[in-house]
Amino acid sequence: MEKTEGSLDGGVEEKMKAASLKDSDEQGHGDSFKMKDDEAENAKDGSGDCKDFFLQIVNKKTNIYSTKPVALKSPWTFWIDRTHNGMKVKEFEQHLHRIFTVYSVHEFWRVLCNIPLPSHLDSRTSLHFTRDTRRPIWEESYNSRGGTFRFRVCKKDTDKVWRELLMATASEQWDDFVHEEDDICGVSVSVRERDDAILIWNKDATLHKSAKVFQCVQLLLPDTTFIQKFYKPHISHHAFEKSLAAAAATSEEGISGVLKREGSGGGDGDRGDVGNYPQFQQLQ
């Protein structure tokens, strides 16, 4: 069949269209930057995985350089307390102070970069990081059935372990290492005279045997040697106040409400008041 002027052979026309599309993609034109199927399926090494991940982000037209706050999965609250042996809940409440509640990654780092590390705190002082605004008190209804994965740490390692576990907790890295019906709801560091203690709080003590929290911590901190590690339910502590926990379970105001009804105090000093801790006041 004779070709008319201006017409192109079908094969040549297809090649030109393909070349045009290729140039358009390379120059950033078109609706989106499409991943090639063979690149997505055949990338085997680490660089290929990173490339695929980047291309997926570009496909979604996400601004990866945005300074807009990135929300955490749930709010988290920093606390501080100073204790002594044999302290009852009523007295502990008076020594427990909220530092700040964070809702985004930006706020998390702002607080973390402006509070002292454990190595700068006095002995018998503890820092806590708990989900929502839950107070780190064993007898509270949301804590009473749980417990802690406990680690004794050499003082030279405390700051590193604390920061690493804070980041793991805020980013919800524990989800794959606990039972689906359980939850990691906090992490604490307690400064002591010789060695320090790191505690990871979970919601349900009966599910701790199916958790792999100890293995996860070792993966996060492969070069750290822990002096001791074990699990302890809150109710097994000799200072655990069972009657108070039972009463708190039926009180809408928790332990504070119970203590107020009993005329035992339960003040509000722990809410937004860092008391005698001037190093935290700039965060208020």
C-alpha positions in Angstrom: 0.0 0.0 0.0 1.4 3.4 -1.0 2.1 5.8 1.9 0.6 9.2 1.7 2.7 12.4 2.4 3.1 13.2 6.0 2.2 9.7 7.2 4.7 7.5 9.1 5.3 3.8 9.2 3.5 2.3 12.2 6.7 0.9 13.7 8.5 4.2 13.4 5.6 6.1 14.9 5.5 3.8 18.0 9.2 4.2 18.6 8.9 7.9 18.4 6.0 7.9 20.9 8.0 5.7 23.3 11.0 8.0 23.0 8.9 11.0 23.6 7.3 9.5 26.8 10.8 8.5 28.0 12.1 12.1 27.6 9.0 13.5 29.3 9.5 11.2 32.4 13.2 12.0 32.7 12.5 15.8 32.6 9.8 15.5 35.2 6.8 16.1 32.9 3.6 14.2 32.9 1.2 13.3 35.8 3.6 11.3 37.9 6.9 9.5 37.9 6.0 5.9 37.3 8.1 3.0 38.5 9.1 0.5 35.9 7.7 -3.0 36.7 11.1 -4.7 36.2 12.8 -2.2 38.5 10.3 -2.7 41.3 10.3 -6.5 41.0 13.9 -7.2 40.3 15.7 -4.9 42.8 17.6 -7.2 45.0 20.3 -5.2 46.7 19.9 -2.4 49.3 20.3 0.4 46.8 17.5 -1.0 44.7 15.2 -1.1 47.8 16.0 2.5 48.6 15.4 3.6 44.9 12.0 1.8 44.9 11.1 3.5 48.2 12.0 6.9 46.8 10.0 6.3 43.6 7.0 5.3 45.6 7.2 8.5 47.6 7.5 10.5 44.4 4.5 8.6 42.9 2.4 9.8 45.8 3.6 13.4 45.2 4.6 13.6 48.8 6.9 16.5 49.8 9.7 14.7 51.6 11.3 18.0 52.6 8.3 19.3 54.3 8.7 21.0 57.7 5.1 20.4 58.6 4.8 18.5 62.0 4.6 14.7 61.8 2.0 13.4 64.2 2.9 10.6 66.6 0.5 7.6 66.6 -0.6 8.7 70.1 0.4 11.4 72.5 3.3 10.6 74.9 4.1 12.3 78.2 7.4 12.9 79.9 7.4 12.6 83.8 10.0 13.0 86.6 9.9 11.8 90.2 12.3 11.6 93.1 11.6 8.7 95.5 12.8 6.7 98.5 12.2 3.1 99.7 8.9 2.4 101.2 7.1 5.4 99.7 3.3 5.0 99.6 1.2 6.1 96.6 -0.1 9.2 98.4 3.5 10.4 98.9 4.6 9.3 95.5 1.9 11.4 93.9 3.3 14.5 95.5 6.8 13.8 94.1 5.6 13.0 90.6 5.6 15.9 88.1 4.6 16.1 84.5 7.2 17.7 82.2 5.5 17.9 78.9 3.1 16.0 76.6 4.2 15.6 73.0 2.0 15.0 70.0 4.4 15.2 67.1 7.9 14.1 66.2 9.1 17.7 66.3 7.8 18.1 69.9 9.4 14.9 70.9 12.8 16.0 69.8 12.3 19.5 71.2 11.7 18.1 74.7 14.3 15.4 74.5 17.0 17.9 73.5 16.1 20.2 76.3 15.9 17.9 79.3 18.9 16.5 81.2 20.2 13.1 80.4 20.0 10.5 83.2 23.7 10.9 83.9 23.0 14.5 85.0 20.3 13.6 87.5 20.6 12.9 91.2 20.4 9.4 92.6 16.8 8.1 93.3 15.5 10.3 90.4 13.5 8.7 87.6 12.3 9.8 84.2 9.3 8.3 82.6 7.7 8.4 79.1 4.2 7.1 79.0 1.4 6.8 76.4 -1.2 9.5 76.4 -1.1 11.2 79.9 -1.0 7.9 81.9 0.8 8.3 85.2 3.6 5.9 86.0 1.8 4.5 89.0 1.4 0.7 89.4 -2.1 0.9 91.0 -3.8 3.0 88.3 -6.5 1.0 86.6 -4.7 1.2 83.2 -1.4 -0.1 84.8 -2.5 -2.5 87.5 -2.7 -5.6 85.4 0.6 -5.0 83.7 4.3 -5.1 84.5 7.8 -4.1 83.4 10.6 -5.7 81.4 13.5 -4.6 83.6 17.2 -4.1 82.8 20.1 -3.3 85.0 22.5 -1.1 83.1 26.1 0.1 83.7 26.1 3.9 84.2 28.4 4.4 81.2 25.6 2.9 79.0 22.5 4.5 80.6 22.2 7.6 78.4 22.6 5.7 75.2 20.1 3.0 76.2 17.5 5.6 77.4 17.6 7.6 74.2 17.4 4.5 72.0 14.4 3.1 73.9 12.7 6.5 73.8 13.0 6.6 70.1 11.8 3.0 69.7 8.8 3.7 72.0 7.7 7.0 70.3 7.9 5.3 66.8 5.9 2.3 68.0 8.7 -0.2 67.2 7.5 -2.7 69.8 4.3 -3.7 67.9 5.9 -6.7 66.2 7.5 -7.9 69.4 4.5 -8.2 71.8 1.2 -10.1 71.7 -1.4 -8.5 69.5 -3.6 -7.9 72.5 -0.8 -6.4 74.5 0.8 -2.9 74.4 4.0 -1.2 75.4 2.7 1.8 77.2 5.8 3.4 78.7 9.6 3.3 79.4 11.4 4.6 82.5 14.9 5.1 83.7 15.7 5.1 87.4 19.1 6.5 88.5 20.7 4.6 91.4 24.0 4.8 93.3 25.8 2.0 91.5 23.9 0.8 88.4 20.8 2.2 86.8 17.5 0.6 86.0 15.6 0.7 82.7 12.0 -0.4 82.7 9.7 -1.0 79.7 6.0 -1.0 80.7 3.4 -3.4 79.2 -0.4 -3.5 79.6 -1.0 -7.2 80.4 1.4 -9.2 82.6 -0.2 -12.5 81.5 1.1 -12.0 78.0 4.7 -11.2 78.7 5.9 -14.7 77.9 4.9 -14.4 74.3 6.7 -11.1 74.0 10.2 -10.7 72.5 11.0 -7.4 74.1 14.4 -8.6 75.4 15.4 -9.7 71.9 14.2 -6.4 70.4 16.3 -4.4 72.9 19.4 -6.5 72.0 18.8 -5.8 68.3 18.6 -2.1 69.0 21.7 -2.1 71.2 23.9 -5.0 70.0 27.0 -3.6 71.6 25.5 -3.1 75.1 25.9 -5.7 77.8 23.1 -5.7 80.5 24.0 -6.7 84.0 20.6 -8.3 84.5 17.2 -8.5 82.7 13.9 -10.0 83.9 10.2 -9.4 83.9 8.2 -8.3 87.0 4.4 -7.8 87.3 3.4 -4.7 89.2 1.2 -6.7 91.6 4.3 -8.7 92.7 6.0 -5.6 94.3 5.8 -5.7 98.1 4.7 -2.0 98.0 1.8 -2.6 95.6 -1.4 -1.4 97.3 -4.0 -3.9 96.3 -6.9 -2.2 98.0 -6.1 1.1 96.4 -5.8 -0.5 93.0 -9.2 -2.1 93.4 -10.8 1.2 94.5 -9.1 3.0 91.6 -10.6 0.5 89.1 -14.1 1.8 90.0 -13.2 5.5 90.2 -13.6 7.7 87.2 -10.8 9.9 88.6 -8.5 7.0 89.3 -6.2 7.0 92.3 -6.4 10.8 92.8 -10.2 10.5 93.2 -9.9 7.7 95.7 -7.3 9.6 97.8 -9.4 12.7 97.8 -12.5 10.8 98.9 -10.5 9.3 101.8 -9.1 12.7 102.7 -5.6 11.6 102.0 -4.6 14.4 99.6 -4.1 13.3 96.0 -3.2 16.9 95.0 -2.9 18.2 91.5 0.8 19.2 91.8 1.8 16.6 89.3 -0.1 18.2 86.5 2.0 20.8 84.6 4.1 21.7 87.6 7.8 20.7 87.6 8.2 21.9 91.2 11.8 22.0 92.2 13.2 21.1 88.8 14.2 24.5 87.2 16.0 22.7 84.3 12.5 21.7 83.0 10.7 25.0 83.4 11.5 26.4 80.0 9.3 23.7 78.5 6.2 24.8 80.3 
